[in-house]
Structure formats: structure tokens, C-alpha cells
């Protein structure tokens, strides 16, 4: 499996197993299967209510803890220093795996106010300071954010001691916010792509299906590869064993011409194609 380096020098696996909407009981068998079939990075969150199950799966997997990368997230509704400190301790207790490899602020705003006019800049600084303390103590090996726009990122960079190491965002064919991707990569912040299979919508898109057929791969495999070739961490979620396994079979390369065609499918950011040369240059 491929990997990326964070700005603190630590390595993050580029393929992560997502656990969103998998309950605390079911997630145990799913994570164990993923860990024993090619995944070393598991993504959870306080808001998924399955941290305890993820921790149990790690213990029962029989794999050395040092070989597993665990991401969790401070709930979006927690927007103060004390609350963040308590939440970090709760996650550590529920996971019960010694430490957290990557801790994220789940969202710059509470979900009920997501993308609303109030920006919570001061509150996110408070949460970040609690995360910085956890990082310095060794309880957390890396810290980052999720769903942050460029101005949210600048707020942390300009007002805090430690720069975010990761920004996990919604990124898939049809939604590739290249302004955020470009800013992160220019500032040495790893981008993670959640919901790379477009919440299943790609399965019904004829253009994507034709492209997948061209490479003799499934639509989910094409979607995951698309995000990986943008130099992001891809976080597909699956609960069926055959899908968990299939999502690791990525031994093919999407041509630059086809990457451009897939970028053209982006309905939100038509400027995506303008930034393609930075990837071409990076791989040259």
C-alpha cells in the first residue's frame, strides 16, 4: 500500500478503512477483516459511536499496535478548550489502544450550523490548543482538521503553534474542491478524501461506469484510484467483506487524459482542471 508523509515526519497510509455508519457491534468484525486483508489505517470518530468497537477489533486482530494507524475526531459540537480535553480522554479510553495516531477536529462548525454564517474561528483555536497539548504529551501522534475551508485553515496556521498535519474533506469524482486541495498541498498539509465512492452515486453515472470498464475495474475501484492519484489519502467505507477486499485491488493507473476527463465531471468546481499541471509536475 502507498503512503504519504505528514509535516511532522510521520507516515500515514494512503488507503484507510472508513467506519461511518457501522455500529459498535458490527464494526468489530469489519475492522478485523480489513486489518487482516490489506488495510493498516482505520478511520473512526466520536460521532460514529463505534470507537469502543474499533479498539476491540485492534486488540483481537493479533496485529502489533505499531503497525496500525488509527484516526478519530473530536465531535463537531465541541467548541471549547475544556470540552476538547475531556473528549480526547474519552476517545483514548474508548479506543483503549494506548494512543491515537491522528486526531482531527471533525468540522469547523457544529453540524447544525455547517457552512452557516458563524465561523467559530476563536472556538476552533481553543479546541486546537487542547489537541496541541495531547500531541505534545504523546497521547496523540498527529493532529489535523476535517471539512476545513481555506480561511478555517489559515485561522489555525496564523494563530496557533502547530500547523495542521491533515485536512480530511469530502472529495470524489463530481466534487473535487481543488482550491482547498491546492492550498493544503502547497502548505504541506496532507489531504484526506472521505466518501470517495460518492455515497454510491457514481454507481449510477454512465460516464464513470464507462471509464471503469475501460480499465477493467469496478466503479468503486476507479473512484478510489482517482483520489489516490490526486495525492490524497482515500477513505472508502464498506461493510461487506467482498467490498472491503475489492477496494484494495488498485493495481492500475488512470491516464492523465482520463484524470482530466474525470475532473471535468466536477459540477461544483469547474476550475479543477486548471490545477492538474501541479500533479503532472510533481510526478515528473
N, C-alpha and C positions, 0 to 999 in steps of 0.2 A: 504493500500500500504506500502511496505517496504521502508526503508530509511537508509542512511549512514551518518556518522559524518565526517565533514571535520576537518582539523587540526587546525582551529580557533575555534572549538567547535560548529559551526552551523550545522544544519541538512540539508541534501539535499535529496529530494525524489528520490527513485531508478528507477522509471519509469517516463520518460519525453516524452512529445509530440513534435516531430520534425516538423519543418515548412519549411524545404528546398524545393525549387521549388513550393511553394504555393504563388501565387501572393498576393499583398497587399489588394486586394478586397476580394478574396476568403478566405484568412486566417482568416478574422473576424468571419465568421460563423463556420469555422473548430475549431478555438481555443475556441470559446464559447461552442461548443458542447463537446469538450474534457474536459474543465473545469467543465462542469455540468455532466460529466459521468466518474468520477474517477481519472482524472489527476489533479495534483496540480503544476506540473513543465512544463514550456513551454520553448522550445529551439529555439532561432532565431539568427540572425547575421546581421551585416551591409550589408554583401554581399548577403543576401537573399532579400533585398529591400522590406521587409514586417514588419519592426519594428513598423511603424505607425499603421498598421492593427492589430498587436498583442496588442499594447497598447489600441486600441479602444475596442477590444474584452474583455480585462481585465476589463475595465470600465463597459461595457454593460453586463458582466456576472452576476453582482449582488453579486459576492463573495468578501468578505473582502480582501483587498490587502495583508494583513499579512498572508493570507492562501495560497497565490500564490507565487511560486518560478520562477523567470524569469532569463533566461540566454541569453546573447548576446555576440557578439565577435567583437573585433577591426579588421578591414579589414586587410588581409594578406599583402596588398601592403603598408600599413603604417608602416614605419620603422624608425621613429624618435620621439623624446620626444614631440615637439610642435604639430606635426600631431596627435599623440595619444591623447593628451589633447583635441584637437578640436574634434576628433572623439568621444570621451567619452561624451562630452557635446551634440553632435548631437544625439547620441543614447538616452541619457536621455530626450532630447526634443521630439524626435520622439515617444518614448515609452510613455512618459508623465504619468508615474505611480509612481512618487516620488523617486524611487531608483532602482538600478539594483541588483538583488540578487547574480548573478555570472557573471563576465566579463572575457572573455578569449582572448588571442592572437590567432587569427584564424589559423595561420600557421607560422612556424619559418622562412619561405621564402615566397616571393611573389609567387602567384600561377604559374606565367610564368616561375619561376625558382625552382619549387618544387622538392626537392630531388636532386638538382643540386650541383655542387662543392662548390659554395659560400654558407657559412653557416649563415651569418648575426648575429653572436654572439653579437657584440658590439651594433648593432642596436636593437636587442631584449631587451637588458639591458635598452636602452633608453625608449622603449615602456613600459617596466615593471615599470620603475620609475614613469612614468605618472600614471600607474594603481595603484601603491602603494599610491600615493597621493590621488587618488579618493577613495581608500579603507579607508585611514586614515580620510578622510573628512566625511565618512558615505554615500557618494553618491553611493558607491558600497559595498556590504556586504561581498563579497568573490572574489578572483581573481585567475586565473589559465591560462592554455595554451591549445592548441589543435594541434594535429599532431606532437608533440614534441618527438624526439628520446631521448635516454638516455643522450647523450652528450649535447643536447639542454637543457635538464632539469638541468644537472649539471652546465651548464653555469649560469643559473638563481640562483640556490641554492648557488653557490660559490661566486657570485659577487653582489648579491642583499640582501636587508634587510629581505624581507618577502618571505618565501618559497611558491611555487605554491600550491594551495589547491586542484586543479583538473587538470587532463590531459585528454582531450577528443580525442579519437583516433578511427580510423577505426578498428572495432573488430567485427567479426562474425564467424560463422562456416565456416571453409575454410580459415580464415585469423585471427589468434589469436597470435599476437606478444607478447609472454609470457616474453621475455626479458624486454620489456617496462613495462608490467603489473607487473612483479615481482619487478622491481626497484621502481615503483611508490608505490606499497603497502608496501614495506619494508621502504619507506621514508615517509609514512603517507600522500600520495597524492592519492586522490580518482580518479579512472579511470572511464571515461565515454565511452560507446561503441556506436558510431554512425553507421548508416546503418546496424543494427543487422539482418535485413532480407536479407542481401547480395545483395542489389539493385534488389531483385526479383529473383536472380539466384537460390536460394535454392528451389524455387517452381518447378524447373525442375530436381532437384537432387533426384534420386531414393532412395539413402541411407537415406537422410533426410526425404523424404516422408514416407518411411517405419517406421522410428523411430517415426515420428509424429503419424502415425496410431497406433503404439503400445500403445501410451499414450492417444489415442482418442482425439487428439488436432489437430489444423491446423499447417501447416508448419511455418507460422509466429509466432504462439504462442510458438512452440518449440524453434525457433531461439531466441526469446526474453528471454525465460526462461534460455536458455544456457548462455546468457551474464549475467543475474542476478545471476546465480549460481556461476559465477566467481567473485562475489562480486563487480560488476561494476554497474554503472548507465546505463540503456538501453534507447536508444532514437529512437524508431520506428517512421517512418513518414507514415502518411496515410491521404488521403483527402476525402474518402468516409466514411460516418457515421458508417456503419456496420463494417468497418475495424478498425476505431478508437476505437469503443467499444469492438470488439473482441480481440484487442491487450491488453486489461486489464484483460481478463479472464485467469488467470495464476495460478489457484489453483491446481497445481500438482507439483511433484518433479521428476526431471530426476535422475535416479540412478547413483551412482559413476561409475559403469561399463559402462553405456551408455554415461556418460560425457566423459570417456576415448575414447570410440568409436568415438564420435563426434570430439574430439581433434585430433584423427588420420586422420580425413578428411582434416586437415590443410595442404595445399600444400606449404605454404610459410615457416612455422616454424615447422619442424618435431620434434623440441625439446620441444614442448608444453607439451607433456605427462610427461616429466621429472619433471615438476613443479607442477603436480597435487597434490602430497602429502602435499604441503603447504596449500591447500584449505581443504583437508581432516582433517589436524591437527587443522586448525582454527575453524572448525565446531564441533570438538570433544568435 
